[in-house]
Amino acid sequence: MKSIILFSLFLGSLSAPAQIKISGKLTDNKNKILRGASVVIKDSYDGTTTDSLGNFSFLTTEKGEHYLEVTLSGYSSYKNKISIEEKNLDQNITIKELITELNAVTITAGAFEASDKKKGTVLTSLDIVTTAGGNADITGALKTLPGSQQVGESEGLFVRGGSATESKIFIDGSLVNNFFYSSLPGLATRGRFNPFLFKGTIFSTGGYSALYGQALSAALILESADLPERTEADVNISVIGVGAGIQKLAKNKKAAWGISYNYTNLAPAFAVIKQKPDFYKTPLYHQGDANFRIKTTKGGFIKYYGYASWNRTALRTADIDSLLLKDAFEIENFNTFQNISWRENIGKGWKINTGLSFSTNKDNIMNELQDAENNKQQFSIPNGYSFKNFSLVNSAIYAQARIVMEKRLNGINAMRFGTDYFLSNEKTAYTLFNGNKFTDKVNDNLNAFFIETDLYLTRDIALKAGTRLEHSTLMNRWNIAPRVSLAYKLKDKSQVSFAYGIFYQNPERKYLPAIVTDLKYSEATHYILQYQKTSNERIFRSELFYKKYNDLFKTLPNNNGREVAANNNGYGYAKGFELFWRDKKTVKNLDYWISYSYLDTKRNYINFPGSIRPTFAATHTSSFVAKKFVLPWKTGFNASYNFATGRPYYNLGFDNTQAKYIVKEEGRTINYNSLSFSLNYLPNLGKIGKKTFSVWVLSFTNVLGQPQIYGYNYSSLNSNKQAIIPPSKRFLFIGCFLSFGIDRTQDAINNNL
Amino acid sequence: MKNLMLLTAFLLLSFASFCQSEKFISAMKKNISLVDSASINNKPDAFVDLANTFERIGTSEKNQWLPYYYAAYSRVNYGFMQKNPVNNDAIAEKATALINKADSLQPGNSEISCVKSMIASLQLMLNPQQRYMQYGALSDNLLKKAKEQDPSNPRPYLLKGQNLQYTPEQFGGGCKTAKPQLEIAVEKFKTFKPATEVSPYWGKSYADMLINQCK
C-alpha cells in the first residue's frame, strides 16, 4: 500500500510538465483588433493579455475540460468549453462591442445640457453661476447661449421667435408656474430659485421630450441636487441683503435636511446707484426654504423642497399720456412652492419616478395716477386717465401629480411612460376707479399621458420617439403630440441629430376667460437639424431650425374692454440658424464661448394687424463669454459681451372706422450692447480641512454704460412715445458668501470609507 | 494500516497545499518584479497585462487578497500613465471593483486604503477644479485612515507627500509642505519590513526621487 502511494506521488511529479499551447486572435464583430483583453482558463493561473495585434498565446499544464474566458470592458464576455488534450489549440475569438452610455451616440438636437456627470454637455453647473452678467440667475447664463433673446423689459426666456410664455420651466418634473418674481412694468424680474439648488439643467430650445408639454417653444428642465457633501452653515452678506442657511448631513450620509432664509432690500444699493424710476418703496424680499433628501436602500431618492416668499415693490414713472402726471405702481406678492418627489429602482429593470407639487401665488397690485407732488388724482367720470386708478388681486393655486415608469430594455434601450395631472385655479379681482369690481376665475384640469422610447439601433444610431396625449378641461378637447429625434455618430467625435415634434399650448392667463368656448390649442411644429463636434476641451455645434405656428390666439376686447382670446386665426413661423463654439484649449487656462443666432420670424397673433415680426425678436444675436481662473491670486475673472441688433416696435391702435387694429407707427430700436464683468475671489481655496470657506463676488453689468433701448411705449391719447430702458445704466454687486463646515473629518474617516 | 493511510493522506494534503502556496508565491514574486520594471520603464501597457494576470491569480486562489491588491494597483498605475485623463473614470471603476474584492478578504488594511486613495486621486485628475472638494478630500481622508491602520507603513506618507508636491503652492502644496511628509516616508522605509515576501514594499526609490526634486 505504502509503496503504491509513494509510487503514485512519484508519478504525479513526473507527469507535470506536459504543456499545451493555446493561441489565437481576438477581434470584434467588425473585425477590429482588440488589445488588452484578458484571456484565461477559468480557475487557473494560466492565461494572457492580447497584444497590439489582438494575438494571444500561452502555455497551460491544465488537462481535460475547462472554460476559456475572454473579458474586456465595453465588450460582451466570452466563455467557451474547451477540451485540453495533447494537441495545441489555436482558435480565433470574436466578441461584440456593447452599446454603453460611454460609447453610444447621445441625442442632442435642440438641447443644451449643464451637468457635471454626463459626457458631452455644453455647460457645467458652475458655469451657470460664474457667467458674467448672469447675476447668478439661472436664465442669465442661458441667455448667452444661441436661441434665446436679449430681452430686458420683461422676465422669461424668449426662444427662437417665441414669447416668454412659450417657454416652461420644470423642477424635478413639476411645472413651476411662477418661476420668476411677479412682473414690474418695463423691468425684468429675477428667477426665484437659487441656482445652487440644482445639479442638472437641460435647456431645450426646441424638439423637447414627450414627458413635457404646454410649451410651444422651449423647456427648461431642472433637476435638484442630491445630498450635500457635508454638514455646513452658510451666511451671505451683500449690497442687496443678507441670508443664512444650514444643511445637515446625517452621519450615515444617507439623508440630509436644510433650511435657509434670505432678506433682500435694495434700498442701500439704490441709494448709491441712481435708478430712473422713483422707487418710493424699494424692492424688499423675504424668502425662506426648507428641504429634506433621503437616499433609499435601493439607491433611490425621496426629496422634498418647500419655498415661501413675500416681497413688495412700488415705483413711480412718468405718465405716458401726460407731461405732468405720474403713475404709481405697487405690488405685493406672496408665493409658495412645494414639491416632493420619489425615484426608485424597483427591480427587473424598472424605475419609478413620481412627484407631487403644490403652489400658490398671490399678487396685490395697485396703480394710481399722481401729480407732481405725488397726490392721487381722483376722477368721477370715465376718461383716458381715470382707468389708471385701479387695484388688482391675482390669486392662484396649482397642484400637480406625476408618475413616470421607466423600463430598461436590453442594453441601454429604454421605454418610459406615465401620466401627469395638473390642476390650476386662478382668480382675479379688478377694482376700477369708481369702485366697480370685476372678478373672474379660470379653472383647468390638465391630464396628460405620455410614452417615449430610447432605441439604440447601433452604437452610432439612436432614436428617441414619443407621443403625448393631453386633455384640458378648459379647452374641452384632446390633443396628440408626436415627437421624434434621431442622432447619428460620424467619425472623429462628430454627430448629426435631427428632431421633429408637435407642441400644443393653452392661451395664456392674461387673455382668459375667452369670449368664445370652442377654442383650439395653439400649435407649433419644430424641425431641427444639428451638427455637433465634441472633443475633450472643445465643442462646436450648429443648428438649423424651422418652426411653424398654427392656430395662434387672436384677441378682441371683451365687454369690459379687456383683450381676451377670441379665435385661433393666428399663425406664424420662425426659422434660422445658430452657432456655438466653446474652447478651453487654445489659450491655456482661458475658457471661452461664442454663440451666434440668426432669426427670421413673423407672426400674426393677439392684436397684431397682420403678420409682423414680434417686438421680442432680434435678427442677429451674439454673445461672447470668457472665464479665466488665476491660481496665484485665487481669483476667477469672468467677462461677457452680449450683442443684438435692434428689435422692432409698433404703435398698435384700434381703428374704429375699420373696426380693427392697425400699425400707426413702427420702427426699430438701436442695437443692444452690454459688456459685463465679474470676479470671484476664493481666499481659502485648496485648504483641505479648513472649516471656513469664503467666496467674494464682485459683478459689474454694462461696464461701458452703453445705451440700451428695449422698445417704446405709446400714449393712447396723443402722439407721445417713451423709450423702455433699464432702471439704471450700470449695476454693481458686491457680496461675500461664507460657509462654515462643521468639521467631520474624523467621522468621515470612521464611518464612510 | 489505518493510521498510516491517514498519515499519508495528511502528508499528501499538506504536500498539495505546499505546492499550491509555492505556486502562488512564485507566480506572485515573478509578477511583482514585473510591476517594478513596468514602473521604472514607464510602460502603461505592461500594467494592463499585469492587472489581468493578478486578477487571474486572484480568481483562481479565491482567498488571497494580494492578487486583487496588485491588480488594482496595476490598473491605477496604468491610469496615472495616461497622457489624456478622459478615461480615468472608467479605469477607476475597474480598479475600485478589484480593490473592493481585496478589501472584503482583508478588511481594514492600510495598503488597501492607500490604493483607494490613489483611485480617488485618479478621478480627481479628470477635472481638478470641479472635483477637488469631493475627490481631493476623499483621497486625503483615505491616507489619514491608512496612517491610523498601520503607523509603520511609509506609503501613506509617500502618497501624501506626492499629492502635496503636485498641488500648486497657492493651494497649500509644493515642496515646502511635501518635504516633511516625504522625509517621514524615507525614515519609515528604513525600518519597514513587509509581512511576507509578496506583501507590498514599493515606493522607496520613488520617495528618494521626489525628495531629490525638492532639493
Chai-1 contact restraints between the chains, C-beta under 6 A:
chainA,res_idxA,chainB,res_idxB,connection_type,confidence,min_distance_angstrom,max_distance_angstrom,comment,restraint_id
A,I5,B,T8,contact,1.0,0.0,6.0,A-B,restraint_1
A,G36,B,V48,contact,1.0,0.0,6.0,A-B,restraint_2
A,S38,B,N52,contact,1.0,0.0,6.0,A-B,restraint_3
A,V40,B,R56,contact,1.0,0.0,6.0,A-B,restraint_4
A,D43,B,S60,contact,1.0,0.0,6.0,A-B,restraint_5
A,S44,B,S60,contact,1.0,0.0,6.0,A-B,restraint_6
A,Y45,B,A27,contact,1.0,0.0,6.0,A-B,restraint_7
A,Y45,B,I57,contact,1.0,0.0,6.0,A-B,restraint_8
A,Y45,B,S60,contact,1.0,0.0,6.0,A-B,restraint_9
A,G47,B,R56,contact,1.0,0.0,6.0,A-B,restraint_10
A,T49,B,V48,contact,1.0,0.0,6.0,A-B,restraint_11
A,T49,B,D49,contact,1.0,0.0,6.0,A-B,restraint_12
A,T49,B,N52,contact,1.0,0.0,6.0,A-B,restraint_13
A,D116,B,Q130,contact,1.0,0.0,6.0,A-B,restraint_14
A,N536,B,V86,contact,1.0,0.0,6.0,A-B,restraint_15
A,L631,B,P168,contact,1.0,0.0,6.0,A-B,restraint_16
A,L631,B,Q170,contact,1.0,0.0,6.0,A-B,restraint_17
A,P632,B,Q170,contact,1.0,0.0,6.0,A-B,restraint_18
A,G686,B,F171,contact,1.0,0.0,6.0,A-B,restraint_19
A,G686,B,G172,contact,1.0,0.0,6.0,A-B,restraint_20
A,K687,B,G172,contact,1.0,0.0,6.0,A-B,restraint_21
A,I688,B,A137,contact,1.0,0.0,6.0,A-B,restraint_22
A,I688,B,D140,contact,1.0,0.0,6.0,A-B,restraint_23
A,A748,B,N141,contact,1.0,0.0,6.0,A-B,restraint_24
A,I749,B,N141,contact,1.0,0.0,6.0,A-B,restraint_25
A,I749,B,K144,contact,1.0,0.0,6.0,A-B,restraint_26
A,I749,B,K145,contact,1.0,0.0,6.0,A-B,restraint_27
A,L753,B,L142,contact,1.0,0.0,6.0,A-B,restraint_28
A,L753,B,K145,contact,1.0,0.0,6.0,A-B,restraint_29
